[in-house]
């Protein structure tokens, strides 16, 4: 959502942390910048390394028991949020997508489509809401986990929804990006940048979002 670029982190701070599936943790705040929910994630591996994804303000005492924070990964430039504060606090590198727009500080590492990132994450270019937007995927037997940035939101506990077209760079490419995720990645758990994560049968939820979409438009392939 390109309208969020260059906006500082939300004022609210999360006071709780929930486990989505083993090793994947979610926290969220009411984001005053958009008057809606925003979500962030931590991925902890078996060796005790923790990766923060699109981090939001949180009581840091909640993160410390997860392990040693070793990196921060952004799915898009408009999800820098608390990344720079946490980089300084934990002395860890920030990974950002190539051509990410509106970064307030320079990332330590730039990634592109197909790259392998810290924590065993893989990057898939999924443009639409913004051109430089990526889905992160990881295989955690027996499930495939995707972090789909702004491709879809999930108000409440219902079917995921597309952001209104006026808030996207290329709405048609967003639909094709969701289909690309389904075609190329094994999906079970879906983690949204805005909305309650889905722990199981996430591929079915993504298909339902496409089937129930009433605003889809044609567009060139991503």
Secondary structure, DSSP 8 states (H G I E B T S, - for coil): -GGGTT----S--B---EEEETTEEEEEEEETTTTEEEEEEEEE-TTSEEEEES---B-THHHHTT-EEEEEE-SBGGG-TTHHHHHHHHT-EEEEETT----SS--SEEE-TT-EEGGGEEEEE--SSSSSBEEEEEEETTEEEEE-TTS-BB-TTS--B---GGG-S-HHHHHHHHHHHHHHS--SEEE-SSB--B-S-HHHHHHHHHHH-SS-------
